[in-house]
Amino acid sequence: MATITRAEALNEMEVKETATQKQKVFSISFYKENGEIVFLPRAISCGLRINMKQHRKRGVIAVDEKGKRFGHVYSVCIDNMREFNGLQVKI
């Protein structure tokens, strides 16, 4: 399986919009704190009410085909990322 570094994945998550003013959509798979695996086939980055860099977390939320948010915001620990856009995340 092809790989991507965690730093590259985080850099791609920081980009909020494409050049055509559309939301930057990605797929992500990660472990929750209880060990459960979560897969979001379409997601976007969003903020959290904590210092994300200090707590080593990022916020993601699922979106539908039209880019409308649904569900709730997931607080993803950057150490628990499994896949990003179909590529295995390595440290």
C-alpha positions in Angstrom: 0.0 0.0 0.0 1.2 3.5 -0.9 2.1 5.7 2.1 2.0 9.4 3.0 3.8 11.0 5.9 1.8 12.5 8.8 3.3 15.9 8.1 2.2 15.8 4.5 -1.4 14.7 5.5 -1.5 17.5 8.1 -0.4 20.1 5.5 -3.1 18.9 3.1 -5.7 19.2 5.9 -4.6 22.8 6.6 -5.8 23.8 3.1 -9.4 24.8 3.5 -10.3 25.7 -0.1 -9.2 24.8 -3.6 -8.2 27.4 -6.2 -11.8 27.4 -7.5 -13.2 28.5 -4.0 -14.6 25.0 -3.2 -14.1 23.2 0.0 -11.1 20.9 0.1 -12.6 17.4 0.6 -10.6 14.3 1.7 -11.1 10.9 3.0 -9.7 9.8 6.4 -9.6 6.8 8.6 -8.5 7.0 12.3 -8.7 5.3 15.6 -10.9 6.7 18.4 -9.6 6.7 22.0 -11.5 3.4 22.7 -9.8 1.7 19.7 -12.7 1.9 17.4 -11.9 2.6 13.7 -13.8 5.5 12.1 -13.8 5.9 8.3 -15.1 9.1 6.7 -15.2 8.8 2.9 -15.8 12.6 2.5 -14.7 15.0 5.2 -13.4 18.5 5.7 -11.3 20.2 8.3 -12.9 22.3 11.0 -11.9 23.9 14.2 -12.0 22.7 17.8 -12.5 24.6 21.0 -9.0 23.7 22.2 -5.5 24.5 21.2 -5.1 22.0 18.4 -1.4 22.1 18.1 -0.7 21.9 21.8 -3.1 18.9 22.2 -2.0 17.3 18.9 -5.6 17.1 17.6 -7.4 18.2 14.5 -11.1 18.6 13.9 -12.9 16.8 11.0 -16.5 16.5 10.0 -18.3 14.4 7.4 -19.8 16.1 4.3 -22.2 14.8 1.7 -21.8 14.9 -2.1 -23.0 18.5 -2.2 -20.5 19.6 0.5 -23.1 20.0 3.3 -21.9 19.1 6.7 -23.7 16.3 8.6 -23.0 14.4 11.8 -20.7 15.7 14.5 -17.2 17.0 14.7 -14.6 14.4 15.4 -11.5 15.3 17.4 -8.8 13.3 15.8 -5.5 12.7 17.5 -2.8 13.1 14.9 -1.0 10.0 16.2 -4.1 7.9 15.5 -4.5 8.6 11.8 -4.6 5.4 9.7 -5.3 6.5 6.2 -5.6 9.8 4.4 -7.0 9.9 0.8 -6.5 6.1 0.5 -2.8 6.3 1.5 -1.5 4.7 4.7 -0.2 7.4 7.1 3.3 6.8 8.4 5.1 8.8 11.1 
